[in-house]
C-alpha cells in the first residue's frame, strides 16, 4: 500500500482584481506544500500580475488565450480541465463570478470551468458595494447550489479606500482552505481513513502567580507537523497544544490549553483514539499553590519565597495503561540532554508506551525551538537512528511508519 499522500494539482484561474497581485505569494505557499500549480490568467488578471511572474514561480507554462494555435491543436482547454484535481478561481471578481454563474465560455477561463469535472473553489474579491449587490449575492448563491465552494471574503480596508466585506483573504488563509479540501478527501480515501489520532504539542505553563510561570522552550513545531502529516494520510486528527506561536494545521480539530492539568482534561475527555502521539513537553511538576497576587520584592534583604512543587498528571503513562480505551498505538517523546538512548529506553518501559521518539535537546543542538530535528525511534525490538532533517520531513516519515504499522 502507498504510504504517501497522492500527488496534488491545482489549476489557478486568476481574475481581474487588484488582489491578483498576491497570487505569486499564493503560488509559493502551495508549492511549499508539494502541490503542483498551473495558472490561467484572464485579460483582467493580466492588468495586475504578469504571466511571466507566475510562470517563473510555478515552473509551468501560463495560459491566457482560448484560441492559442499551439495549445488548441490538441484541444488544450480540455486537457487543462482534466489535469487538475482542484480548480481554484482566485481572485474571483464580480464579473468573473457573473460569467461563471451564466456559463459563458468565450474565453479560456470560462471554457475551462464548463469543461472541468474537478471540484471548483472560488475566492471572491471586490469592492464592498459590489460584493453586497443583490446580483453578486444571487450569483454566489447559485454557484454554491451547483457545488462551487465559496471562500468568504474578509472584512477590512480595500485598495479603493473603502472598508468592509469584499477583501480577498490572505494567501495563507487560501492555502489552508486548499489543504483542508485535500485532507477532507483523504479522510475518505487515504491510507489512514477512519483512524482517529490524538497529537499533543508544545509546552505547558504552570503558574506561580498571575504574571509568572514555570515553562520550557518547546515551540510545538514538531507536534504541529505530525498532526498535519497524519491528516494528509486521511486520519481524523485532534491536536491538543499548550501555548505556542503557531497557526493550527488546516483540517484538524484544535484544542488549546495552558497547564498540564488542562491538557490532561482535554486529552482524556476527547473520546477514544486509535493512535496517540505525545510530543508535548508537559511540565512534570507545578507549584502547589498559585499566589493570588503578584509576589513583590520590597527591599534588598527580601528572602526569596519557597515554592513547593507537586507532580502533574502523567498523560503518556495514563494513555498507555492497559484497558479497553487504550489507543492501539501510543508514541511518546523523550527530550534528553545526556545518555539519550538509555534514558529513552527506560522511559518507554516505565511509561509502557509502544514507541518512543528520542532526541537530544542540549542547547548546542538547536533542536528545541529550531527548524530541524534528529531523532532515534525506539520500539520494543529495535533502536533506529534517523538522519538530521527538518521537522516537516520527520513528521512525514513518522506518519508513514504509523501507516505501515496499521496496515500490518
Order of alpha helices (4+ residues) and beta strands (2+ residues): beta-alpha-beta-alpha-beta-alpha-beta-alpha-alpha-beta-alpha-alpha-beta-beta-beta-alpha-beta-beta-beta-alpha-beta-beta-alpha-beta-beta-beta-alpha-beta-alpha-beta-beta-beta-beta-beta-alpha
